Amino acid sequence: MSLSQVTGIASSMLIFSHSFYSDSINQLILSIDFCQVVQIFYPHSLQLNPSKFPGVDPDDCPLKEKRRNPNCQVRNAELTEHKQHWWWKANFVFEHMAWLHLYKAPIIFLEEHSYVAPSLLLIYQYAVKAFSYYPHTEVLSFGRPLTRNVEMDLLTIEPWRPPFDVGLAFNKTTWRKMVSFSAQYCMYDDSSWSYSLLNLFRMFPKSHVSMIGCVTPRVLSTRHFNNIEESFKRYTKMFSTLDVYPKKVKTVFLFGTDGIVENLYKEPPSGNGGWSDLRDQVLCLDPLVSTTTVEPRYYDN
């Protein structure tokens, strides 16, 4: 619903990457008529492997069971699937969708709990323009925690880190750099894709990557709301009262007492665990070991 209200959405391509197959969900997506749509399906899902790796392995055990059985493998298949799926879909979109060989602009990654502001694509155009002026930046971010400081016309250049994983965008050039350090993502003992990505970015020249971000977010998470419908109404009402279509946009560097803010963290955390199974690490390193199915109409045109 929020995507349907985005100005300029008709010229976009939406790619839905599923880790769960459902006829009703697929039909709902097929009913989208406000832009072009493609569906892809993650081939290593829990749904396809309900009682074996990479799904729930009978030998997996919760952390509390580890104390009683030191030989059991602590692993939460739902969490590992989320990290695997994020890396797989980035691989598939950038490496195996033929039309993307000619597409140079950043791709925005959204999650199922994302709310998208109606001016997302307008601010995207400004951010991409700024991206070309500041070649040292690697990613864009259209999300951050909502604050009272509403500055619709302001972009910042600062180090990327969670919580700027909401509405994250990058292009194929950045992706190819990421792939060259894939071990830093796949071997990092943390089931969070965003903190694993933070660890990967440590391998970049400045031990971090710079991003262009929005002071006022254009992508918001509804993950922490009990009632998604109410949060949707709240966000929609809020954006309807704001001047969300600035005619000019400023891009500024963040400055601190020591000058331009570089890396805000000395190092990312050592990892919160949940990713110590060698099978998960190997599957992550070769995420396209099994092919996937693309919706037939992708090839019809």
WOJOFEN-V289817 format. One line per field, one symbol per residue. ss: DSSP state (H for helix, E for strand, L for the rest). psi: psi as a letter, one per 40 degrees, with the letter a starting at -180 (. if undefined). A space follows every 50 residues. Layout:
# WOJOFEN-V289817
ss=???
psi=???
This chain:
# WOJOFEN-V289817
ss=LLHHHLLLHHHLEEEEEELLLLHHHHHHHHLLLLLEEEEEELLLLLLLLL LLLLLLLLLEELHHHHHHLLLLEELLHHHHHHHHHHHHHHHHHHHHLHHH HHLLLLEEELLLLEEELLLHHHHHHHHHHHHHHLLLEEEEELELLLLLLL LLLEEEEEELLLLLLLLEEELHHHHHHHHHLHHHHHLLLELLHHHHHHHH HLLLLLLLLEEEEELLLLEEELLLLLLHHHHHHHHHHHHHLLLLLLLLLE EEELEELLEELLLLLLLLLLLLELLLLHHHHHHHHLLLLLLLLELHHHHL L
psi=ddddehheddeihhhhhhehhhddddddddeheeiiiihihhefiddegd fiieahhdeiiiddddddgeeihhhhdddddddddddddddddddehdde deheiihhhiieehhhideddddddddddddddgeeidiiheiihhaegh gefhiihiiiihfeehfiiiaddddddddefdddddehghehdddddddd edeideeiiiihihdhiehihedehdhddddddddddddeeigegidihi hiihiadeahhbhehdiiieheaefehddddddddgdfdhiihihdeded .
